[in-house]
Amino acid sequence: MPNDQEKELVERVLNGDSEAFSLLVEPYRRPLLGLAYRITRNTEDAKEVAQETFLRAFKYLRNFDADKSFKNWIYQILVHAARNFRNKQARLEILTMSEPLREMATAAGENPEDRRQEKELRSRLMDCLDVLSPREREVFLLRDIEELNIRESAVVLKCSTVSVRVHLSAARKKIKKRILDKYPSLLERKNEL
């Protein structure tokens, strides 16, 4: 559902007020960077994808339908920017297997043991995401991490709601199997909470 404040900011940008663009995208900066990180699994790549997303959003803002959700539109741009980035990386054969930086978000609390446990948990969760196909990963991240609903996820990915449901179901099954096979302690930890 379109937001009146976002509509106003879009109009201001289209009328030449480039500072209004910062206000328009500010609520989405962290969530988009987080999603870009989860897709690319690398902090620098995530920053590049997020930056490309904002550049494209600014460049193509005239094409935005103000009667639709700006959030869905900008998420859609990010998913496409991430795909293009992945394809570019593959074409250039930049397949360095550097360890993904798993500390993008700061650990809650000052206790070193808490930070270590959180880092370990993130590492295991990222490993679980590695078993997914690119489409399953996108669907899972949009639906279960970013909490977009099925319809919003379908709009962002430009596919049917049935496709989202199918890929989400497959993703959840693969992640559950990976957890059961490799990290059963995660399930015990969940039951303790």
Beta strands, then each sheet from edge to edge (+ up, - down):
end
